[in-house]
């Protein structure tokens, strides 16, 4: 009698992923075409996997972009959309984040507000930082930057 060879089950990684504002913006930008589709796929996968993480700085940057780029949309609708993202995090930048941001700056040389976000992500226990604005696969103390337009969620989350 022959026995079937079983393939290992696909395991979903549960690492937290900090999402930069640019990914949230692409998901809302109707002119972004393929980047919009990719950003939406990432956000859906991260939300489904309970991995999506943001902070108050990201939410404020998103609010500023939405107010500027959708001025005719009712203010309550914009506020509701930003407030709904609080489910994924709304922590303010802390003194600990600021202290670590100096180390990020020293190691990677990014702009200050990017350093603050990376520090906040690191301090929040995130393993990945999803952003188009920084070097794909660069890492800092266990936090790896992933460009969402160079790989898919499956590339990151599915392990054979």
N, C-alpha and C positions, 0 to 999 in steps of 0.2 A: 504494500500500500504506500502510495506517495503522499507525503505531507506537503501542504502548501507552505511556501516561504512567505512569511508575513513581513511586510515593510514596517519600519518603525512608525508609530503614530506621529503626526505633525503636532508639534508643541508650539503654542503661542507664547512668545516672550512677554513678560509683564513689566518690563523696565519702564520707568516714567520718562516721558519725552516732553521737554520744555519747547513750546512753540513760539517763535519770534513773530512779531507783529506783521512782518511782510507776508507770511504765509496766510494769516487771517485776512489781510487786505486782498491778496490774490483770489482768495475764495469768494470775495464779494465784488470783485472788479469784473464787470461784464465784458470789458474790452480785453481781458487777459487771455482769453481762449484756452489754449492747451495748459497754460499755467494754472488757470482757474480750475480746470478739470482735475489736474494733479493735486492741487491744494485741497480741494473738496474731498478727494479720495483719501488723502492723508488724515484730514480732520475726522472723517467718518471712521476710519480704521482706528485712530487713536482714541476716539470717544468710545467706540464699541469695546476696545481692549482696556478701557479705564486707565489709559496711560497719558492722556492729554493733560498738560500742565501749563498754566500761564500765571502771571502776577499782575498787580495793580498797574505797574508801569506799562505793560503790554496793553491792558485794557484802556488806559488813558491815551496811548498812542493810537489805538484803534478808534476810539471816540473822536479824536481830533481829525483823523482821516475821513471818517464817515460824515462828520459835520461839514467838512470842506468839500467833499465830493458828492454829497447827496443833500444839498441845501434845501430842496423842496419837500423832502420826506418829513413827515410829522416828527417833532422832537421826541414825543413819547415813544414812537416806534423805534427810533434810534437808541434811545435810552434803554428800552426793553431788550433790544438785541445785545447791547453791550452788557447789561445786567445779567442776561442769560448765560454769558460766558463766565460769570463768577463761580459757576458750578465747578469750573476747572482750576480755580485758584484766584484769590484776590489779595494775597499778602503784599504788604508794602515792602519796599526796599529797606533793609535794616542796616544798622551800623556794622554788623558782622558781614553783610553783603558788600558794603562799601570797603571794608578792610580787605576782603578777598579780591575785590575788583582791581586793587592795585597789583596784586600778584598776577591776575589775568593779563593786565596791561603789560606788565614786565615780561611775561612769558610769550604772549601772542601779539601784542602791539595794536590791538583793536581800538576803535573809538570808545570814548569813556562810557557812553550809555550802553554799548554792546558789552563792554566789560562788566558793567553792573548786572545786566541780564544774565550773562554767563555765571557770574558769582552767585546770583540768586538761584539759578538752576542747580548749580553744584550744591549749594547749601540746602536745597529742597530735596536732595537725593536723586536728582534726575541722572540718567545714564546717557541720554542723547539730547542734543539741542538742534532743533529743526530750523534752518535758516538758509536763505539764499545769499545773504550779505557777507558771510564769512567763509573761510577756506574749508571746503568739503573734506571731512575725515580728520581735520585738525583736532587735537584733544588737549584737555587740561584737567589734571587730577581725576581721571576716570570719566570725564564728560566729553563725549565725542560729537562734533558738529556734523550734521547730515544735511546735504542740499536736497530738498524734496523734489527737485527736478532732475536729479541724476540717479535716483533709485525709487522704487515703489515701496509702499508699506510692506508688501509681501517679501521683498528683498531683505528687509530689516527684521520682520517679525516671525517669519516662518523658518523653522529649523528642521532639517531632515534627520 
